[in-house]
Amino acid sequence: MTHVTIIGAGLGGLTLARVLHVHGVGATIYEAEPSPEARTQGGQLDIHEHNGQAALAAAGLIDEFRAIIHTGGAALRVVDPHGTVLLDEPDDGAGGRPEVLRGDLRRILTESLPAGTIRWGKKLTGVVASGDGRHRLAFADGSAVDTGLLVGADGAWSRVRPLLSDARPGYVGTTFIETYLYDVDERHSATAAMVGGGAMYALTPGKGIVAHREADGVLHTYVQLKRPADWVAAIDFGDAAAAGARIAAEFEGWAPALTALITDGETPPVARMIHTLPDAHRWPRVPGVTLLGDAAHLMPPSGEGANVAMFDGAELGRAIAEHPGDIEAALAVYEEAMFTRSASEAADAHQILDLCLGDRAPYGLINFLIGALDEHAAEARR
């Protein structure tokens, strides 16, 4: 069985390595970050039954997953700019999308792998085909390795993708600006009450404030703005106070409990410009290499990105295990299903972004959420 080389220790790459391990297939992950603790691993994720949880089941980690669920975190609320509640759905524990912290999820995946599987501090700087489906990888520390099977799980700006495709991510005209508040029940009680126990959406056409309550009294906010790239570039994010004031000015007249998520932010605001690959991104079969997650199908945030990346990893691992003597057959089976799945997910993700910030905001999103809740309730009664 060919040893699998994975670039990137995100959720997709880790899931692939774990599923391969379950099936007795060896893998090595090369990760640019120097350690698992090198940076904050992002906020809360809702993990869906049909893809994220299915991937964790394939990885044999459902019990570990259940132990990190943020009870109450699946509650959701939609408010208008004055703070009037338009939709309020508690987390009754019966939903199929429990919330967990990305860092906790990454930890249980990392801890499930044999020691030495992940090589930290290995930033890929170059990769070239060396014939017969093999590739030679060069790293920033001067080392190099040869691969039998290479998987790019290295995100939006993948260095592996150019082996397969000329596509590059393009800016969609929307930027999310990230802020945090801490110890919110004591220090920011009005804002904590506004957000509630889970996710809160305050949306209007072209702009909105979305916040999630995380464990230990944390509110994690993404301020969403449809603005051109030069508008974002004109803000000096090195001056946290000035940047916060400039962003807050876009929400003049909104309830103070909402704008406090910006003006009282306890970390410097960080701009996350939203980029995507073409919705139906695909490539011809190239021997010895493939992609998963954002490297393959970068799409707007919709609550599916982590789930889809993990499912990619699980499905690729399963295909490799089921075709032990024919890697090319395994990759062909995986890619064809992934191309179809990701095209559908990308279309849905663009729809979600439009529901949040398009002309129908927030009522398009409210109708969508009510429909999804009704559908889940109907399924539960069957």
ZINOR-V760158 format. One record per residue. N is the residue number from 1. RES is the residue in three letters. NEAR is the number of other ideal C-beta (glycine too) atoms within 8 Angstrom. Layout:
n=N res=RES near=NEAR
n=N res=RES near=NEAR
This chain:
n=1 res=MET near=6
n=2 res=THR near=6
n=3 res=HIS near=9
n=4 res=VAL near=15
n=5 res=THR near=14
n=6 res=ILE near=14
n=7 res=ILE near=16
n=8 res=GLY near=15
n=9 res=ALA near=13
n=10 res=GLY near=13
n=11 res=LEU near=14
n=12 res=GLY near=15
n=13 res=GLY near=18
n=14 res=LEU near=15
n=15 res=THR near=18
n=16 res=LEU near=19
n=17 res=ALA near=17
n=18 res=ARG near=16
n=19 res=VAL near=17
n=20 res=LEU near=14
n=21 res=HIS near=13
n=22 res=VAL near=10
n=23 res=HIS near=10
n=24 res=GLY near=6
n=25 res=VAL near=11
n=26 res=GLY near=7
n=27 res=ALA near=13
n=28 res=THR near=11
n=29 res=ILE near=16
n=30 res=TYR near=14
n=31 res=GLU near=11
n=32 res=ALA near=8
n=33 res=GLU near=10
n=34 res=PRO near=5
n=35 res=SER near=7
n=36 res=PRO near=9
n=37 res=GLU near=3
n=38 res=ALA near=6
n=39 res=ARG near=4
n=40 res=THR near=4
n=41 res=GLN near=7
n=42 res=GLY near=6
n=43 res=GLY near=8
n=44 res=GLN near=12
n=45 res=LEU near=14
n=46 res=ASP near=9
n=47 res=ILE near=14
n=48 res=HIS near=12
n=49 res=GLU near=8
n=50 res=HIS near=5
n=51 res=ASN near=12
n=52 res=GLY near=13
n=53 res=GLN near=13
n=54 res=ALA near=11
n=55 res=ALA near=15
n=56 res=LEU near=13
n=57 res=ALA near=9
n=58 res=ALA near=11
n=59 res=ALA near=13
n=60 res=GLY near=8
n=61 res=LEU near=12
n=62 res=ILE near=9
n=63 res=ASP near=6
n=64 res=GLU near=9
n=65 res=PHE near=14
n=66 res=ARG near=7
n=67 res=ALA near=6
n=68 res=ILE near=11
n=69 res=ILE near=10
n=70 res=HIS near=12
n=71 res=THR near=6
n=72 res=GLY near=8
n=73 res=GLY near=17
n=74 res=ALA near=11
n=75 res=ALA near=12
n=76 res=LEU near=12
n=77 res=ARG near=14
n=78 res=VAL near=15
n=79 res=VAL near=13
n=80 res=ASP near=8
n=81 res=PRO near=11
n=82 res=HIS near=6
n=83 res=GLY near=11
n=84 res=THR near=6
n=85 res=VAL near=8
n=86 res=LEU near=8
n=87 res=LEU near=10
n=88 res=ASP near=8
n=89 res=GLU near=9
n=90 res=PRO near=6
n=91 res=ASP near=12
n=92 res=ASP near=5
n=93 res=GLY near=5
n=94 res=ALA near=4
n=95 res=GLY near=9
n=96 res=GLY near=7
n=97 res=ARG near=10
n=98 res=PRO near=11
n=99 res=GLU near=13
n=100 res=VAL near=14
n=101 res=LEU near=13
n=102 res=ARG near=13
n=103 res=GLY near=9
n=104 res=ASP near=9
n=105 res=LEU near=15
n=106 res=ARG near=14
n=107 res=ARG near=9
n=108 res=ILE near=12
n=109 res=LEU near=14
n=110 res=THR near=11
n=111 res=GLU near=6
n=112 res=SER near=11
n=113 res=LEU near=13
n=114 res=PRO near=5
n=115 res=ALA near=4
n=116 res=GLY near=5
n=117 res=THR near=10
n=118 res=ILE near=11
n=119 res=ARG near=9
n=120 res=TRP near=10
n=121 res=GLY near=10
n=122 res=LYS near=12
n=123 res=LYS near=8
n=124 res=LEU near=15
n=125 res=THR near=7
n=126 res=GLY near=7
n=127 res=VAL near=11
n=128 res=VAL near=6
n=129 res=ALA near=7
n=130 res=SER near=8
n=131 res=GLY near=5
n=132 res=ASP near=6
n=133 res=GLY near=10
n=134 res=ARG near=11
n=135 res=HIS near=13
n=136 res=ARG near=11
n=137 res=LEU near=15
n=138 res=ALA near=9
n=139 res=PHE near=13
n=140 res=ALA near=8
n=141 res=ASP near=7
n=142 res=GLY near=5
n=143 res=SER near=7
n=144 res=ALA near=8
n=145 res=VAL near=9
n=146 res=ASP near=9
n=147 res=THR near=11
n=148 res=GLY near=11
n=149 res=LEU near=13
n=150 res=LEU near=14
n=151 res=VAL near=16
n=152 res=GLY near=17
n=153 res=ALA near=18
n=154 res=ASP near=13
n=155 res=GLY near=10
n=156 res=ALA near=8
n=157 res=TRP near=6
n=158 res=SER near=12
n=159 res=ARG near=12
n=160 res=VAL near=16
n=161 res=ARG near=12
n=162 res=PRO near=7
n=163 res=LEU near=11
n=164 res=LEU near=10
n=165 res=SER near=7
n=166 res=ASP near=4
n=167 res=ALA near=8
n=168 res=ARG near=5
n=169 res=PRO near=10
n=170 res=GLY near=7
n=171 res=TYR near=8
n=172 res=VAL near=9
n=173 res=GLY near=6
n=174 res=THR near=12
n=175 res=THR near=11
n=176 res=PHE near=11
n=177 res=ILE near=14
n=178 res=GLU near=12
n=179 res=THR near=14
n=180 res=TYR near=11
n=181 res=LEU near=15
n=182 res=TYR near=8
n=183 res=ASP near=7
n=184 res=VAL near=15
n=185 res=ASP near=8
n=186 res=GLU near=6
n=187 res=ARG near=8
n=188 res=HIS near=12
n=189 res=SER near=9
n=190 res=ALA near=9
n=191 res=THR near=15
n=192 res=ALA near=12
n=193 res=ALA near=8
n=194 res=MET near=12
n=195 res=VAL near=12
n=196 res=GLY near=10
n=197 res=GLY near=8
n=198 res=GLY near=14
n=199 res=ALA near=11
n=200 res=MET near=14
n=201 res=TYR near=13
n=202 res=ALA near=15
n=203 res=LEU near=14
n=204 res=THR near=9
n=205 res=PRO near=8
n=206 res=GLY near=7
n=207 res=LYS near=12
n=208 res=GLY near=13
n=209 res=ILE near=15
n=210 res=VAL near=14
n=211 res=ALA near=12
n=212 res=HIS near=15
n=213 res=ARG near=13
n=214 res=GLU near=12
n=215 res=ALA near=5
n=216 res=ASP near=4
n=217 res=GLY near=8
n=218 res=VAL near=11
n=219 res=LEU near=15
n=220 res=HIS near=11
n=221 res=THR near=15
n=222 res=TYR near=11
n=223 res=VAL near=16
n=224 res=GLN near=15
n=225 res=LEU near=11
n=226 res=LYS near=8
n=227 res=ARG near=8
n=228 res=PRO near=6
n=229 res=ALA near=7
n=230 res=ASP near=6
n=231 res=TRP near=8
n=232 res=VAL near=11
n=233 res=ALA near=6
n=234 res=ALA near=5
n=235 res=ILE near=10
n=236 res=ASP near=6
n=237 res=PHE near=10
n=238 res=GLY near=5
n=239 res=ASP near=7
n=240 res=ALA near=10
n=241 res=ALA near=6
n=242 res=ALA near=8
n=243 res=ALA near=14
n=244 res=GLY near=13
n=245 res=ALA near=9
n=246 res=ARG near=9
n=247 res=ILE near=14
n=248 res=ALA near=11
n=249 res=ALA near=7
n=250 res=GLU near=8
n=251 res=PHE near=13
n=252 res=GLU near=6
n=253 res=GLY near=4
n=254 res=TRP near=11
n=255 res=ALA near=9
n=256 res=PRO near=7
n=257 res=ALA near=10
n=258 res=LEU near=15
n=259 res=THR near=12
n=260 res=ALA near=12
n=261 res=LEU near=15
n=262 res=ILE near=16
n=263 res=THR near=9
n=264 res=ASP near=9
n=265 res=GLY near=14
n=266 res=GLU near=7
n=267 res=THR near=7
n=268 res=PRO near=7
n=269 res=PRO near=15
n=270 res=VAL near=9
n=271 res=ALA near=11
n=272 res=ARG near=9
n=273 res=MET near=8
n=274 res=ILE near=12
n=275 res=HIS near=9
n=276 res=THR near=12
n=277 res=LEU near=13
n=278 res=PRO near=6
n=279 res=ASP near=10
n=280 res=ALA near=7
n=281 res=HIS near=12
n=282 res=ARG near=5
n=283 res=TRP near=7
n=284 res=PRO near=3
n=285 res=ARG near=8
n=286 res=VAL near=8
n=287 res=PRO near=7
n=288 res=GLY near=13
n=289 res=VAL near=14
n=290 res=THR near=12
n=291 res=LEU near=13
n=292 res=LEU near=16
n=293 res=GLY near=18
n=294 res=ASP near=12
n=295 res=ALA near=15
n=296 res=ALA near=14
n=297 res=HIS near=13
n=298 res=LEU near=9
n=299 res=MET near=14
n=300 res=PRO near=11
n=301 res=PRO near=8
n=302 res=SER near=11
n=303 res=GLY near=10
n=304 res=GLU near=12
n=305 res=GLY near=11
n=306 res=ALA near=12
n=307 res=ASN near=14
n=308 res=VAL near=14
n=309 res=ALA near=16
n=310 res=MET near=15
n=311 res=PHE near=13
n=312 res=ASP near=15
n=313 res=GLY near=21
n=314 res=ALA near=15
n=315 res=GLU near=11
n=316 res=LEU near=16
n=317 res=GLY near=18
n=318 res=ARG near=11
n=319 res=ALA near=12
n=320 res=ILE near=15
n=321 res=ALA near=12
n=322 res=GLU near=7
n=323 res=HIS near=11
n=324 res=PRO near=7
n=325 res=GLY near=3
n=326 res=ASP near=7
n=327 res=ILE near=12
n=328 res=GLU near=9
n=329 res=ALA near=8
n=330 res=ALA near=13
n=331 res=LEU near=11
n=332 res=ALA near=9
n=333 res=VAL near=10
n=334 res=TYR near=12
n=335 res=GLU near=11
n=336 res=GLU near=8
n=337 res=ALA near=9
n=338 res=MET near=14
n=339 res=PHE near=10
n=340 res=THR near=8
n=341 res=ARG near=10
n=342 res=SER near=13
n=343 res=ALA near=11
n=344 res=SER near=8
n=345 res=GLU near=13
n=346 res=ALA near=15
n=347 res=ALA near=9
n=348 res=ASP near=10
n=349 res=ALA near=13
n=350 res=HIS near=11
n=351 res=GLN near=8
n=352 res=ILE near=13
n=353 res=LEU near=15
n=354 res=ASP near=10
n=355 res=LEU near=11
n=356 res=CYS near=14
n=357 res=LEU near=13
n=358 res=GLY near=10
n=359 res=ASP near=4
n=360 res=ARG near=8
n=361 res=ALA near=15
n=362 res=PRO near=14
n=363 res=TYR near=7
n=364 res=GLY near=11
n=365 res=LEU near=14
n=366 res=ILE near=11
n=367 res=ASN near=8
n=368 res=PHE near=10
n=369 res=LEU near=12
n=370 res=ILE near=9
n=371 res=GLY near=8
n=372 res=ALA near=8
n=373 res=LEU near=9
n=374 res=ASP near=8
n=375 res=GLU near=8
n=376 res=HIS near=10
n=377 res=ALA near=8
n=378 res=ALA near=8
n=379 res=GLU near=7
n=380 res=ALA near=7
n=381 res=ARG near=5
n=382 res=ARG near=4
